[in-house]
Amino acid sequence: MALTKKEVYGKNQYEIEFSVDKETFDGAVAAVFNKKKASISVPGFRKGKAPRHIVEKLYGKGVFYEDALNEVMPVAYEAAVKEAELETVGQPEVDVVSIDENGVVLKAKVFVKPEVEISDYLGIKVEKAKIEVTDDEVDAEIQRVRERNGRTVEVTDRAAENGDTVNIDYKGTVDGVAFDGGTAEKQDLKLGSGQFIPGFEDQIVGKKIGDEFDVNVTFPTEYHAEELAGKAAVFHCVLHSIKATELPELDDEFVKDVSSDFDTLDEYKADVKANIQKRKEAAADRELEEKLCEELIGKLVADIPEPMFAQETENFVRDYDNRLRSQGLDLSTYFKYTGLTLEQLREQMRPMAEKQVKVRLALEKIASLENVTVSEETIEGEYQRIADAYNVPLEQVKAMIDSNDIAADMKVKVAMDLVKGAVKTKAKSAAKKKTAEPAAEGEAQKKPAKKTTAKSTATKSSTAKSSTAKSTASKSTTAKKPAAKKAAEPKKDEE
């Protein structure tokens, strides 16, 4: 196997010619014959017993050539690319030049990584949000823990209040006529949850067990059932039971129940505050990195070949499929569930793929300009990190991922750290939250439609290469889907 020719074919394109010696190719042909002979039928011979020269005489001398070429070509191509010192991208376009007594000659048209220019990448100016943790945030976090540890109790001595869960029957009518989806029995409803259309839950507050009453509401104008949108409705209701959540007292005993690390409420509050601070700092760091990626893309000068974008898009699709499979789904099921097609999914992921390619090229160039090197110890450490993250043997990881790929990913990471370390930030105060104004009477309170995507895992599958470099550009992989259409009922579109 040897490179015989290398020449420029076009912008970021080369054509290389390489050969496979006769001995290697003949061995591949023999291997293919041995693999297939059991299924070959030739008149005058028992199935699978015909000699190779008889089969070739009957079906043609090249009957096994195509499969043999598929066996030898990948190794020969990889060796030729290495000898040509080309960093190829995408899939090659391979043709057979000749097959004769000297072996096989092949030629391949390949795309290569483009020349890249970038400057002024150190000292980038970006705004960074000021990080503050308020007492209200700490109290809200602790309140959520209290609610998770609360107990449900039956209420019999008072009327229903916001926050209670009531059990009701209801029958809805419009202009005196019942409608589909408007009737239910023994339905649990948490008051104040906004689960039903505006005004419905408010009219149950103050009612007692055994009460029968009418709830008068108007369906939102954008209600999913067009025949009910904007219509006035009456729901006759019966209240069967009331349940309330009894929260634990906020004291040292509560702390001991929910945490084995602290004995006092003050210690617990300090830890909650520290954890919120860490989350905010991590979020601010991701936001900073995102801004830096946009800045680097703006400073990048490169004529990027289309196959780089196409290949990265396929990587995104494959990774998304892997995440779905980890949840017991796959792309085929996902498409049936969402109505999307593979091409539509590619279109959604294409912008993220383009960004990933550009950021990677920028950081690789920076690593080169800054003479970034990676030690053997660092590479070994990354191998171990991947092995631990995916719970696979270290040697298996080394067999799957080339050390050069590990080194390249680590250089990209170091380059991003250099850019982040040299950034000039200007602190900005967090935007003040607007106080929500009450909705006008009869106006629907808008809520997001129910998400129908499968939850995506945060960890990217790394079956073929290290994913370290991928962290340099955050990306969303959840494809958008239309909300499922529901039957008419007094509920809003579920969240």
C-alpha positions in Angstrom: 0.0 0.0 0.0 1.6 3.3 -1.1 0.8 6.9 -2.1 1.6 7.4 -5.8 0.2 10.9 -6.5 -1.0 14.0 -4.6 -2.2 17.2 -6.3 -4.5 20.1 -5.6 -8.0 19.5 -7.1 -9.8 22.7 -5.9 -10.3 25.0 -3.0 -9.4 23.0 0.1 -9.5 19.9 -2.1 -6.9 17.3 -3.1 -6.8 14.3 -5.3 -4.6 11.5 -4.1 -3.7 8.2 -5.9 -2.7 5.2 -4.0 -2.1 1.5 -4.6 -2.8 -1.8 -3.0 -0.3 -4.6 -3.8 -1.4 -7.7 -5.6 -0.7 -10.0 -2.6 -2.9 -8.0 -0.3 -5.7 -7.7 -2.7 -5.6 -11.4 -3.7 -5.8 -12.2 0.0 -8.9 -10.1 0.4 -10.5 -11.7 -2.6 -9.8 -15.2 -1.2 -11.2 -14.1 2.2 -14.4 -12.8 0.5 -14.8 -16.1 -1.4 -14.4 -18.2 1.8 -17.0 -16.1 3.5 -19.5 -16.4 0.7 -18.9 -19.8 -0.8 -21.4 -21.6 1.5 -24.3 -19.7 -0.2 -23.1 -20.1 -3.8 -24.9 -22.5 -6.0 -23.2 -23.9 -9.2 -24.7 -26.6 -11.5 -22.9 -29.9 -11.0 -21.7 -29.1 -7.5 -23.3 -29.3 -4.1 -24.1 -25.9 -2.7 -21.0 -24.3 -1.3 -18.6 -26.9 -2.8 -17.8 -25.3 -6.2 -14.1 -24.3 -6.5 -13.3 -20.5 -6.8 -12.1 -20.7 -10.4 -15.3 -22.4 -11.4 -17.4 -19.7 -9.7 -15.3 -16.9 -11.4 -15.6 -18.6 -14.8 -19.4 -18.7 -14.3 -20.0 -15.3 -12.8 -17.0 -13.3 -14.1 -13.4 -12.9 -12.7 -14.3 -9.8 -10.8 -17.3 -11.3 -9.0 -15.6 -10.8 -5.6 -13.7 -7.6 -6.4 -16.2 -5.1 -5.0 -16.3 -6.8 -1.6 -12.6 -7.2 -1.6 -12.1 -3.5 -2.3 -14.4 -2.6 0.6 -12.1 -4.7 2.8 -8.7 -3.2 1.7 -9.7 0.4 0.8 -10.2 1.9 4.2 -6.8 0.8 5.5 -5.1 1.8 2.2 -6.8 5.2 2.1 -5.9 6.0 5.8 -2.3 5.1 5.1 -2.2 7.3 1.9 -3.7 10.3 3.7 -1.2 9.9 6.5 1.7 9.7 3.9 0.3 12.7 2.1 0.2 14.6 5.4 -3.4 15.8 4.8 -6.0 16.6 7.5 -9.1 15.4 5.7 -12.7 16.2 6.5 -15.9 14.5 5.3 -16.1 11.4 3.3 -13.8 10.8 0.3 -15.0 10.2 -3.3 -13.1 7.1 -4.3 -12.7 5.6 -7.8 -10.9 2.5 -9.1 -8.2 3.4 -11.6 -7.1 -0.1 -12.4 -7.0 -3.8 -11.2 -4.4 -5.9 -12.9 -1.4 -8.2 -12.3 0.3 -5.5 -10.3 -2.6 -5.1 -7.8 -5.1 -2.2 -7.5 -4.7 1.5 -8.1 -7.3 3.9 -6.5 -7.8 7.6 -6.5 -9.7 9.7 -4.0 -10.9 13.3 -4.0 -10.8 14.7 -0.5 -11.6 17.9 1.3 -9.1 19.2 3.9 -9.3 21.6 6.8 -9.0 25.2 5.6 -6.3 27.7 6.3 -7.4 29.8 9.3 -6.5 33.3 10.4 -7.5 34.9 13.7 -6.2 37.9 15.7 -7.0 40.0 18.7 -8.3 37.0 20.6 -6.6 37.9 23.9 -8.1 40.8 25.9 -11.7 40.4 24.5 -14.1 42.8 26.3 -17.3 41.3 27.4 -19.9 42.1 30.0 -20.4 39.8 32.9 -23.4 39.8 35.2 -22.9 40.7 38.8 -23.5 37.7 41.0 -25.6 38.2 44.1 -27.5 35.7 46.3 -30.4 37.3 48.2 -32.1 36.1 51.4 -35.3 35.6 49.4 -33.5 33.1 47.1 -32.2 31.2 50.0 -35.6 31.2 51.7 -37.3 30.0 48.4 -34.8 27.1 48.1 -35.4 26.0 51.7 -39.2 26.3 51.2 -39.0 23.9 48.2 -37.2 21.4 50.5 -39.9 21.9 53.1 -42.6 21.2 50.5 -40.8 18.1 49.4 -40.8 16.9 52.9 -44.3 17.9 53.8 -47.1 15.5 54.5 -50.6 15.5 53.1 -53.5 15.7 55.6 -57.2 15.5 55.3 -59.0 18.8 56.0 -62.6 18.6 57.4 -63.0 21.7 59.6 -62.6 24.5 57.1 -63.3 25.7 53.6 -60.9 25.2 50.7 -57.9 27.5 50.4 -55.3 28.3 47.8 -52.7 25.6 48.0 -55.2 22.8 49.0 -55.8 19.8 46.8 -59.6 19.3 46.3 -61.4 16.4 44.8 -64.4 17.4 42.7 -66.9 16.3 40.1 -67.7 18.8 37.4 -70.0 19.0 34.3 -69.5 21.8 31.9 -72.0 23.3 29.5 -72.0 26.0 26.9 -75.4 27.6 26.2 -76.9 24.8 28.3 -75.3 22.0 26.2 -72.7 19.6 27.5 -69.5 19.4 25.5 -66.8 16.7 25.0 -64.1 16.7 27.6 -66.1 18.9 29.9 -67.2 16.3 32.4 -65.2 14.4 35.1 -65.7 12.7 38.4 -63.4 12.4 41.4 -60.9 14.8 39.8 -58.0 16.1 42.0 -57.1 19.7 41.5 -54.5 21.8 43.4 -56.0 25.3 43.9 -53.7 28.0 42.7 -51.8 25.7 40.3 -53.3 27.3 37.2 -54.1 23.9 35.9 -57.6 24.8 34.8 -58.7 27.8 32.8 -58.6 31.3 34.4 -61.2 31.8 37.1 -62.1 28.2 37.6 -59.9 27.5 40.7 -60.6 30.9 42.3 -64.3 30.0 42.5 -63.6 26.8 44.5 -61.7 28.7 47.2 -64.1 29.2 50.1 -66.3 26.1 49.3 -66.7 23.3 51.9 -66.9 19.5 51.6 -70.3 18.5 50.2 -71.0 21.9 48.6 -72.6 21.9 45.1 -72.0 25.1 43.1 -71.6 26.5 39.7 -68.4 27.9 38.3 -68.8 30.5 35.6 -65.8 31.0 33.3 -64.9 32.1 29.7 -62.6 30.0 27.6 -59.5 31.9 26.4 -59.7 33.2 22.8 -56.7 31.1 21.9 -58.1 27.9 23.5 -57.0 24.7 21.5 -60.6 23.6 20.9 -61.8 26.2 18.4 -65.5 25.5 19.0 -65.0 26.6 22.6 -62.6 29.5 22.2 -63.9 32.7 23.7 -67.2 31.0 24.8 -68.8 31.5 28.2 -69.3 28.2 30.1 -70.9 27.0 33.3 -69.4 24.0 35.3 -71.6 22.4 37.9 -69.3 21.1 40.6 -69.5 18.9 43.7 -66.6 19.1 46.3 -65.9 15.8 47.8 -62.7 16.3 49.9 -60.0 18.7 50.8 -56.3 17.9 51.4 -53.6 20.2 52.6 -49.8 19.9 52.8 -48.5 20.2 56.3 -44.9 21.6 56.2 -42.3 20.7 58.8 -41.2 23.4 61.2 -38.1 25.3 60.1 -35.7 24.6 62.9 -32.6 22.6 63.8 -34.6 19.3 63.8 -35.7 20.0 60.3 -32.1 20.4 59.2 -31.1 17.1 60.8 -33.9 15.4 59.0 -33.0 16.7 55.5 -29.2 16.8 55.9 -26.6 14.6 57.5 -23.9 17.3 57.2 -25.4 20.1 59.4 -26.9 20.4 62.9 -28.2 23.9 62.9 -30.4 26.0 60.7 -27.8 28.7 60.3 -25.2 26.2 59.0 -27.8 24.8 56.6 -28.7 28.3 55.3 -25.1 29.1 54.8 -24.6 25.9 52.7 -27.8 26.6 50.6 -26.5 30.1 49.9 -23.0 28.8 48.9 -24.6 26.2 46.5 -26.8 28.9 44.9 -23.6 31.0 44.5 -21.9 28.1 42.8 -24.8 27.6 40.4 -24.9 31.3 39.5 -21.1 31.4 39.0 -21.3 28.3 36.8 -24.1 29.9 34.8 -22.2 33.1 34.5 -19.1 31.2 33.3 -21.2 29.4 30.6 -22.6 32.8 29.5 -19.1 34.2 29.4 -17.9 31.3 27.3 -20.9 31.6 25.0 -20.1 35.3 24.4 -16.4 34.5 23.8 -17.4 31.9 21.3 -19.4 34.5 19.4 -16.5 36.9 19.5 -14.1 34.3 18.2 -16.4 33.4 15.4 -16.5 37.1 14.4 -12.7 37.2 14.3 -12.3 34.0 12.4 -11.2 34.2 8.7 -11.5 30.9 6.9 -13.1 29.4 3.8 -14.7 26.4 5.4 -15.6 23.5 3.1 -19.2 22.3 3.2 -18.4 18.7 4.3 -17.2 20.0 7.7 -20.6 21.4 8.4 -22.4 18.4 7.0 -20.2 15.9 9.0 -20.7 17.9 12.3 -24.4 18.0 11.7 -24.4 14.2 11.4 -22.5 14.0 14.7 -25.2 16.1 16.4 -27.9 13.8 15.0 -26.0 10.7 16.0 -25.4 12.0 19.5 -29.1 12.9 19.9 -30.0 9.4 18.8 -27.6 8.0 21.4 -29.3 10.1 24.1 -32.7 8.9 23.0 -31.5 5.3 23.1 -30.2 5.8 26.6 -33.9 6.6 27.6 -35.3 3.6 25.7 -36.3 5.5 22.6 -34.7 6.0 19.1 -34.9 8.4 16.2 -37.5 6.3 14.5 -39.9 6.5 17.5 -39.1 10.1 18.0 -40.1 11.0 14.4 -43.4 9.2 14.8 -44.0 11.0 18.1 -43.2 14.5 16.8 -44.0 14.3 13.2 -40.5 15.5 12.3 -38.4 14.0 9.6 -34.7 13.3 9.6 -34.1 16.2 7.2 -36.0 18.6 9.4 -33.9 17.5 12.4 -30.8 18.1 10.4 -32.0 21.6 9.5 -32.6 22.3 13.2 -29.2 21.1 14.2 -27.3 22.7 11.3 -26.8 26.2 12.9 -25.4 24.6 16.1 -23.1 22.4 14.0 -21.8 25.4 12.0 -21.1 27.2 15.2 -19.2 24.2 16.7 -17.0 23.9 13.6 -16.1 27.6 13.6 -15.3 27.7 17.3 -13.2 24.6 17.0 -11.2 26.0 14.1 -10.7 29.3 15.9 -9.4 27.5 19.1 -7.2 25.1 17.1 -5.5 28.1 15.4 -5.1 29.9 18.8 -3.5 26.8 20.2 -1.1 26.7 17.3 -0.3 30.5 17.6 0.3 30.1 21.3 2.4 27.0 20.9 0.2 25.0 23.3 1.5 21.5 24.1 -0.1 18.7 26.1 2.0 16.3 28.3 1.7 12.6 28.3 0.5 12.8 31.9 -2.4 15.1 30.8 -3.4 12.7 28.1 -3.4 9.8 30.5 -5.5 11.8 32.9 -8.0 12.5 30.2 -8.2 8.9 29.3 -8.9 8.1 32.9 -11.5 10.8 33.2 -13.4 9.4 30.2 -13.1 5.8 31.5 -14.5 6.9 34.9 -17.3 9.0 33.3 -18.6 6.2 31.1 -17.7 3.4 33.5 -15.6 1.4 31.0 -12.1 -0.1 31.3 -9.2 2.3 30.7 -7.7 0.0 28.0 -11.1 0.0 26.1 -11.1 3.7 26.0 -7.6 3.8 24.7 -8.5 1.3 22.0 -11.5 3.5 20.9 -9.9 6.9 21.0 -6.6 7.8 19.4 -4.1 9.7 21.7 -3.7 12.3 18.9 -7.5 13.1 19.2 -7.2 13.3 22.9 -4.2 15.7 22.6 -6.1 17.8 20.0 -9.1 18.1 22.3 -7.0 19.1 25.2 -5.2 21.8 23.2 -8.5 23.3 22.3 -9.5 23.3 26.0 -6.3 25.0 26.9 -6.8 27.6 24.2 -10.2 28.4 25.5 -8.8 28.8 29.0 -6.2 31.2 27.6 -8.9 33.3 26.0 -11.0 33.3 29.1 -8.0 34.1 31.3 -7.2 37.2 29.3 -10.8 38.5 29.0 -11.6 42.0 30.1 -14.9 42.0 31.8 -17.2 44.8 32.7 -19.6 43.9 35.5 -23.2 44.6 34.9 -26.0 44.6 37.4 -28.6 41.8 37.0 -31.7 43.1 35.4 -34.5 44.0 37.8 -37.4 41.6 37.5 -40.6 43.3 36.5 -43.5 42.8 38.9 -46.1 40.8 37.1 -49.2 42.8 36.5 -52.6 41.0 37.1 -54.2 39.8 33.9 -57.2 41.8 32.8 -60.6 40.4 33.7 -61.4 37.4 31.4 -58.0 37.5 29.8 -56.2 34.1 29.5 -52.9 33.8 31.5 -50.5 32.4 28.9 -48.5 29.4 29.8 -46.0 27.4 27.8 -47.4 24.4 25.9 -46.6 21.0 27.3 -43.2 19.8 26.2 -43.3 16.6 24.2 -39.6 16.1 23.6 -37.9 13.3 25.4 -35.6 14.6 28.1 -32.1 14.9 26.8 -29.2 13.8 28.9 -26.6 16.4 29.6 -23.7 14.0 28.9 -22.6 13.6 25.3 -21.8 10.1 24.1 -18.1 9.5 23.4 -18.0 6.2 21.6 -15.7 7.4 18.9 -13.7 10.3 20.2 -13.2 12.5 23.3 -15.9 15.1 23.7 -13.8 17.5 25.7 -13.5 20.1 23.0 -17.3 20.1 22.5 -17.7 21.9 25.8 -16.3 25.1 24.2 -19.6 25.9 22.6 -22.8 25.2 24.4 -25.5 23.7 22.3 -29.1 22.7 22.6 -30.1 19.4 21.2 -33.7 19.2 22.0 -35.7 19.6 18.7 -38.8 21.8 18.8 -42.1 20.1 18.4 -45.7 21.2 18.2 -47.8 20.7 21.3 -50.2 17.8 21.2 -53.8 18.8 20.5 -56.1 17.8 23.4 -59.8 17.3 23.7 -61.9 20.2 25.0 -62.0 20.3 28.7 -61.9 22.9 31.5 -58.1 22.6 31.7 -55.6 24.8 30.0 -53.0 23.3 27.7 -51.0 21.3 30.2 -47.5 22.4 31.0 
